[in-house]
Amino acid sequence: SDLVGALLRTHASHGFLTAFETNSARGSLVQLSASLLNPERSGPERHAALCIFDEVIDNGGTAYIEKVLPAMLAYVSDPDPDVRQSASFGVGVCAEKGGQSFPSVVTGNGANIFSILRSVAAAQDSRSDANESATDNVISCLAKIIEFQRPLLGAEASAAVSLWLSYMPIVADAESAVTSLSRLLRLSEAGDELVLGSGLANMQIILRVVADAAQSQVALKEHSKSVVRGFQSRFGDQFSAAISTLSEKQKHEIGCLL
């Protein structure tokens, strides 16, 4: 899957997707990959196939969403954590890249996307060493749905934001840690009312997340500064009240950003 991703990123304009679909004596690569999604295949085989389609969809192959998303939705709750990781990452990619095809496939399969992700994230052992990276991808997937497919959440949108924030900052999966914090900063800076919460109810939680991630996400320091300083200038007393609820270490980290 890493090779497929590299080829797609460097040779998409030279027809790699066409080659992916071209038949050979053993069938096309897409047919071979799709066959590995069969539930009777082993966990490593399904994981590999999901990773391949994750890369394909993320790099221009959005036509495959309708064919592959049902399997991704099914495998988000698979017993194998590697399968869950690649499936939830794929659902997130589909949410970001799929436009209107995403909700049509989800609803067409009778899936309650928030219920699926919430049940996986809330599992008793979801934060064990074996499962944490997969759970991080579930939370990152939820964040993408909040940003790109919010209407699909309906009346559960606020609960979805609460669940997302309760698991932040992500720590086990490096890619999810960066993308999820960056997404939270971007939506907060834009004044997203759902993310900020009614009456800025979520500002204290967002500040806690920023403070807790300050040392591990140095690359996002300037963006974090912009958000924290924006909160201070726009919200004044409410910002000060939110700061007062933080631990001394968290207050120190926020102070370094001001």
Wavefront OBJ file of the C-alpha trace (Angstrom):
o trace
v 0.000 0.000 0.000
v 2.904 2.381 0.670
v 4.173 1.711 -2.854
v 0.719 2.325 -4.320
v 0.490 5.601 -2.415
v 3.917 6.716 -3.579
v 3.104 5.894 -7.197
v -0.233 7.683 -7.000
v 1.335 10.813 -5.513
v 4.120 10.935 -8.102
v 2.544 9.394 -11.204
v -1.189 10.078 -11.005
v -0.954 12.442 -13.964
v 0.888 9.727 -15.906
v -1.939 7.219 -15.690
v -1.203 5.099 -12.641
v -4.923 4.878 -11.860
v -5.501 3.572 -15.363
v -2.787 0.962 -14.822
v -4.422 0.055 -11.498
v -7.624 -0.733 -13.406
v -6.066 -2.441 -16.448
v -6.680 -6.177 -16.813
v -3.813 -8.640 -16.992
v -3.708 -12.421 -17.122
v -4.481 -12.493 -13.398
v -7.014 -9.685 -13.502
v -6.568 -6.029 -12.657
v -4.898 -4.726 -9.525
v -8.207 -3.242 -8.453
v -9.922 -6.637 -8.797
v -7.180 -8.364 -6.837
v -7.325 -5.707 -4.121
v -11.110 -5.861 -3.924
v -10.999 -9.642 -3.530
v -8.926 -9.189 -0.385
v -11.800 -7.281 1.239
v -13.843 -10.472 1.487
v -14.711 -11.221 5.143
v -13.239 -14.701 4.725
v -9.791 -13.224 4.089
v -7.301 -12.916 6.938
v -6.912 -9.735 8.955
v -3.555 -8.841 7.346
v -5.047 -9.331 3.860
v -8.060 -7.120 4.585
v -5.804 -4.535 6.217
v -3.575 -4.457 3.127
v -6.551 -4.095 0.785
v -8.041 -1.287 2.865
v -4.711 0.550 2.907
v -4.513 0.292 -0.884
v -7.988 1.743 -1.360
v -7.278 4.411 1.264
v -4.374 5.561 -0.885
v -6.302 5.296 -4.153
v -9.249 7.360 -2.899
v -6.983 9.875 -1.180
v -5.110 10.431 -4.437
v -7.849 10.911 -6.975
v -9.718 7.626 -7.107
v -12.953 8.925 -5.598
v -14.934 6.816 -8.080
v -14.209 3.851 -5.813
v -16.008 5.321 -2.803
v -19.378 3.799 -3.662
v -17.777 0.367 -4.130
v -15.459 0.313 -1.136
v -17.057 2.478 1.562
v -19.577 -0.213 2.637
v -16.685 -2.557 3.463
v -14.847 0.227 5.281
v -17.925 0.951 7.396
v -18.251 -2.732 8.258
v -14.593 -3.094 9.212
v -14.446 -0.021 11.482
v -15.592 -2.339 14.276
v -13.519 -5.374 13.213
v -11.822 -7.333 16.025
v -8.422 -6.820 14.377
v -7.031 -3.385 15.397
v -5.034 -3.047 12.173
v -8.202 -3.592 10.153
v -10.055 -1.053 12.313
v -7.246 1.453 11.826
v -7.177 1.216 8.031
v -10.977 1.101 7.785
v -11.554 4.174 9.947
v -8.787 6.055 8.152
v -10.504 5.165 4.888
v -13.925 6.318 6.088
v -12.328 9.623 7.041
v -10.740 9.963 3.590
v -14.091 9.209 1.973
v -15.779 11.813 4.183
v -13.227 14.425 3.146
v -13.054 13.593 -0.552
v -16.473 12.081 -1.250
v -18.797 15.062 -1.367
v -22.425 13.995 -1.753
v -21.502 10.401 -2.580
v -20.449 9.855 1.045
v -23.816 10.466 2.765
v -25.669 8.625 -0.001
v -23.567 5.484 0.542
v -23.744 5.738 4.346
v -27.512 6.180 4.458
v -27.991 3.668 1.652
v -26.303 1.066 3.832
v -28.491 1.960 6.791
v -25.464 2.989 8.818
v -25.542 5.444 11.724
v -21.982 6.646 11.322
v -21.768 8.370 14.693
v -23.151 5.354 16.530
v -20.569 3.104 14.870
v -17.615 5.346 15.700
v -18.849 6.076 19.221
v -19.218 2.392 20.085
v -15.669 1.639 18.932
v -14.197 4.621 20.780
v -16.114 3.751 23.943
v -15.036 0.105 24.059
v -13.507 -0.850 27.398
v -10.080 -1.568 25.932
v -10.072 1.147 23.274
v -7.074 2.854 24.887
v -4.980 -0.247 25.458
v -1.576 -0.365 23.788
v -2.877 -2.763 21.150
v -5.908 -0.637 20.285
v -4.946 2.997 20.855
v -3.660 3.736 17.354
v -6.838 2.313 15.825
v -8.953 4.362 18.220
v -6.986 7.482 17.319
v -7.949 6.905 13.690
v -11.597 6.496 14.693
v -11.472 9.878 16.445
v -9.662 11.469 13.488
v -12.342 10.038 11.199
v -15.051 11.568 13.381
v -13.310 14.953 13.184
v -13.330 14.789 9.385
v -17.034 13.977 9.379
v -17.662 16.957 11.671
v -15.836 19.220 9.235
v -16.867 17.819 5.864
v -20.090 15.842 6.374
v -21.730 17.572 9.332
v -25.342 17.347 8.095
v -25.041 13.567 8.256
v -24.704 13.813 12.046
v -28.045 15.575 12.415
v -29.131 16.119 16.012
v -26.039 14.224 17.217
v -23.581 16.813 15.873
v -22.996 18.415 19.273
v -22.465 15.021 20.909
v -20.001 14.162 18.139
v -17.955 17.277 18.897
v -17.990 16.429 22.609
v -16.709 12.935 21.893
v -13.976 14.276 19.595
v -12.780 16.822 22.144
v -12.866 14.297 24.994
v -10.239 12.170 23.223
v -7.977 15.062 22.287
v -5.076 15.443 22.069
v -4.359 12.270 20.131
v -0.980 10.802 21.014
v -0.471 7.245 19.708
v -0.968 7.741 15.957
v 1.409 10.475 14.791
v -0.455 11.396 11.609
v -3.839 11.570 13.336
v -2.313 13.643 16.150
v -1.204 16.347 13.721
v -4.245 16.388 11.449
v -6.797 16.350 14.272
v -5.131 19.157 16.223
v -4.689 21.182 13.046
v -8.387 20.681 12.276
v -9.399 21.766 15.778
v -7.227 24.887 15.533
v -8.612 25.762 12.107
v -12.264 25.371 13.105
v -11.710 27.231 16.382
v -9.979 30.106 14.634
v -12.844 30.306 12.148
v -15.296 30.724 15.018
v -17.137 27.492 14.279
v -20.124 27.740 16.622
v -20.607 24.002 16.976
v -16.970 23.427 17.878
v -16.791 26.383 20.267
v -20.039 25.265 21.885
v -23.062 27.157 23.064
v -21.909 30.198 25.020
v -18.288 29.160 24.337
v -18.806 26.119 26.531
v -15.997 24.251 24.784
v -13.347 26.971 24.980
v -11.881 25.606 28.228
v -11.618 22.139 26.677
v -9.972 23.519 23.531
v -7.440 25.437 25.632
v -6.714 22.272 27.621
v -6.111 20.345 24.394
v -3.808 23.050 23.040
v -1.885 23.151 26.315
v -1.536 19.372 26.556
v -0.317 19.148 22.947
v 2.084 22.083 23.123
v 5.224 20.059 23.747
v 4.511 17.266 21.283
v 3.136 19.356 18.396
v 5.838 21.978 18.019
v 5.127 22.285 14.289
v 1.691 23.708 15.128
v 2.998 26.202 17.684
v 2.417 29.304 15.540
v -1.109 28.243 14.704
v -1.733 27.503 18.370
v -0.484 30.982 19.254
v -2.854 32.530 16.744
v -5.843 30.675 18.160
v -5.041 31.385 21.822
v -4.335 35.058 21.193
v -7.492 35.289 19.126
v -9.497 33.831 21.989
v -7.961 36.352 24.382
v -8.704 39.365 22.179
v -12.201 38.286 21.158
v -13.563 36.786 24.360
v -11.826 38.691 27.182
v -13.397 37.761 30.503
v -14.677 34.412 29.212
v -11.146 33.574 28.115
v -9.805 34.452 31.558
v -12.492 32.339 33.214
v -11.615 29.388 30.990
v -7.911 29.750 31.801
v -8.681 29.720 35.529
v -10.017 26.151 35.277
v -6.756 24.752 33.875
v -3.989 23.061 35.828
v -0.853 25.042 36.640
v 1.086 23.212 33.941
v -1.616 23.927 31.380
v -1.732 27.589 32.411
v 2.027 27.755 31.894
v 1.767 26.287 28.393
v -0.974 28.720 27.437
v 1.017 31.573 28.924
v 3.935 30.669 26.662
v 1.624 31.039 23.664
v 0.378 34.510 24.608
l 1 2 3 4 5 6 7 8 9 10 11 12 13 14 15 16 17 18 19 20 21 22 23 24 25 26 27 28 29 30 31 32 33 34 35 36 37 38 39 40 41 42 43 44 45 46 47 48 49 50 51 52 53 54 55 56 57 58 59 60 61 62 63 64 65 66 67 68 69 70 71 72 73 74 75 76 77 78 79 80 81 82 83 84 85 86 87 88 89 90 91 92 93 94 95 96 97 98 99 100 101 102 103 104 105 106 107 108 109 110 111 112 113 114 115 116 117 118 119 120 121 122 123 124 125 126 127 128 129 130 131 132 133 134 135 136 137 138 139 140 141 142 143 144 145 146 147 148 149 150 151 152 153 154 155 156 157 158 159 160 161 162 163 164 165 166 167 168 169 170 171 172 173 174 175 176 177 178 179 180 181 182 183 184 185 186 187 188 189 190 191 192 193 194 195 196 197 198 199 200 201 202 203 204 205 206 207 208 209 210 211 212 213 214 215 216 217 218 219 220 221 222 223 224 225 226 227 228 229 230 231 232 233 234 235 236 237 238 239 240 241 242 243 244 245 246 247 248 249 250 251 252 253 254 255 256 257 258
